[in-house]
Amino acid sequence: MQSFERLSSEHVRQCGLTHAQFDIIATLGNTPGMSYKELGEKTLITKGTLTGVIERLEGKGLVQRERSVDDKRSFFIRLTAQGEAVFHDAFPKVLSRGAQVFADYSEADFAALETTLAGLKQVIVAGSKPPSIINTKEII
C-alpha cells in the first residue's frame, strides 16, 4: 500500500498538487460540494490537517468555502471553476497511471485480492490473528 501510495503521489505532484490536495479535489469533483465533516469522513483527513489543506487550495483558487446556512459555525466546501478544471485534467491522468499498475491483473486476480483484503479487514476489526497465521506459527 505504501509503495502504491508513493507511486500515486508522484503522479499527483506532476499535476502540481500534494496527495492531500488531490484527495480533496477528487472527492469534491462531480459533486455540488460538501461540509468539512463530510469531506473529512470521505477523505479520512483529520480536521486539523483538512483545514490547512483547504486553506492552501483556497489560496490557489481551487476551492471556495461558504458558511453553512444551517450552522454558522461550519463551512461548505466546493470546487471553483478552476478547481473543476484541475479535477477534469488531473483525475483521469492519475487514475490512468494507477490503472497501469494493475494492467496485467485478471478478473480472477481482482476477485482474489478483494477476498484477501476483506479477510484482512475482518482480522483488523476483530483485533485478532487469522487462523492461517496462528497455524503457521505453531508449525514453526
MOPE-V952533 format. One record per residue. N is the residue number from 0. SS is DSSP state (2 for helix, 1 for strand, 0 for the rest). PHI is phi in radians with two decimals (999 if undefined). PSI is psi in degrees with one decimal (none if undefined). Layout:
N;SS;PHI;PSI / N;SS;PHI;PSI
This chain:
0;0;999;-43.0 / 1;2;-1.13;-38.0 / 2;2;-1.14;-43.3 / 3;2;-1.12;-39.2 / 4;2;-1.07;-42.5 / 5;2;-1.11;-44.7 / 6;2;-1.07;-46.3 / 7;2;-1.08;-41.3 / 8;2;-1.09;-35.3 / 9;2;-1.07;-44.1 / 10;2;-1.14;-39.6 / 11;2;-1.13;-43.1 / 12;2;-1.08;-33.1 / 13;2;-1.12;-20.5 / 14;0;-1.61;2.8 / 15;0;1.44;21.9 / 16;0;-2.22;156.9 / 17;0;-1.46;167.8 / 18;2;-1.08;-42.7 / 19;2;-1.12;-39.9 / 20;2;-1.12;-43.8 / 21;2;-1.10;-41.3 / 22;2;-1.01;-43.0 / 23;2;-1.20;-45.0 / 24;2;-1.10;-42.8 / 25;2;-1.13;-36.5 / 26;2;-1.26;-37.9 / 27;2;-1.39;-22.1 / 28;0;-1.01;140.6 / 29;0;1.07;25.5 / 30;0;-2.26;162.0 / 31;0;-1.35;-3.6 / 32;0;2.03;178.1 / 33;1;-2.81;168.4 / 34;1;-1.29;163.0 / 35;2;-0.97;-45.0 / 36;2;-1.05;-49.1 / 37;2;-1.11;-41.8 / 38;2;-1.10;-41.8 / 39;2;-1.11;-40.3 / 40;2;-1.16;-40.6 / 41;2;-1.31;-31.3 / 42;2;-1.71;-16.0 / 43;0;1.10;25.2 / 44;0;-1.60;132.3 / 45;0;-1.14;156.3 / 46;2;-0.99;-44.9 / 47;2;-1.10;-42.9 / 48;2;-1.21;-41.1 / 49;2;-1.02;-42.7 / 50;2;-1.04;-46.1 / 51;2;-1.13;-41.8 / 52;2;-1.15;-42.9 / 53;2;-1.07;-42.8 / 54;2;-1.06;-41.6 / 55;2;-1.19;-39.8 / 56;2;-1.15;-36.3 / 57;2;-1.14;-40.9 / 58;2;-1.08;-31.9 / 59;0;-1.42;-6.1 / 60;0;1.38;21.0 / 61;0;-1.70;-23.6 / 62;1;-2.34;161.7 / 63;1;-2.32;144.7 / 64;1;-1.86;137.7 / 65;1;-2.28;140.3 / 66;1;-1.13;139.1 / 67;0;-1.16;137.4 / 68;0;-1.29;-25.4 / 69;0;-1.48;-33.1 / 70;0;-2.44;104.4 / 71;0;-1.12;-12.1 / 72;0;-1.47;-15.0 / 73;0;-2.00;163.0 / 74;1;-2.07;154.3 / 75;1;-1.93;131.1 / 76;1;-1.95;134.6 / 77;1;-2.49;157.2 / 78;1;-1.30;143.4 / 79;0;-1.42;176.8 / 80;2;-1.04;-40.0 / 81;2;-1.15;-38.9 / 82;2;-1.13;-40.2 / 83;2;-1.07;-41.5 / 84;2;-1.10;-42.0 / 85;2;-1.12;-42.8 / 86;2;-1.02;-49.5 / 87;2;-1.20;-21.3 / 88;2;-1.54;-51.2 / 89;2;-1.35;-42.3 / 90;2;-1.00;-50.4 / 91;2;-1.10;-35.0 / 92;2;-1.13;-48.3 / 93;2;-1.16;-41.2 / 94;2;-1.09;-44.1 / 95;2;-1.11;-44.0 / 96;2;-1.16;-37.3 / 97;2;-1.17;-36.9 / 98;2;-1.13;-29.6 / 99;2;-1.06;-32.0 / 100;2;-1.08;-36.3 / 101;0;-1.81;16.2 / 102;0;-1.02;-32.4 / 103;0;-1.60;3.0 / 104;0;-1.36;135.3 / 105;0;-1.58;172.6 / 106;2;-1.06;-37.0 / 107;2;-1.14;-38.5 / 108;2;-1.08;-44.9 / 109;2;-1.13;-40.5 / 110;2;-1.10;-43.1 / 111;2;-1.13;-41.9 / 112;2;-1.11;-42.7 / 113;2;-1.09;-41.9 / 114;2;-1.10;-45.2 / 115;2;-1.09;-45.6 / 116;2;-1.17;-36.7 / 117;2;-1.12;-40.6 / 118;2;-1.13;-41.3 / 119;2;-1.08;-42.2 / 120;2;-1.07;-42.9 / 121;2;-1.08;-40.8 / 122;2;-1.11;-44.2 / 123;2;-1.13;-45.8 / 124;2;-1.10;-40.6 / 125;2;-1.32;-20.2 / 126;0;1.29;24.2 / 127;0;-2.29;174.5 / 128;0;-1.62;145.6 / 129;0;-1.21;151.1 / 130;2;-0.96;-35.4 / 131;2;-1.11;-34.6 / 132;2;-1.28;-41.7 / 133;2;-1.08;-46.0 / 134;2;-1.10;-40.8 / 135;2;-1.09;-42.8 / 136;2;-1.16;-36.2 / 137;2;-1.15;-34.8 / 138;2;-1.21;-38.7 / 139;0;-1.24;none
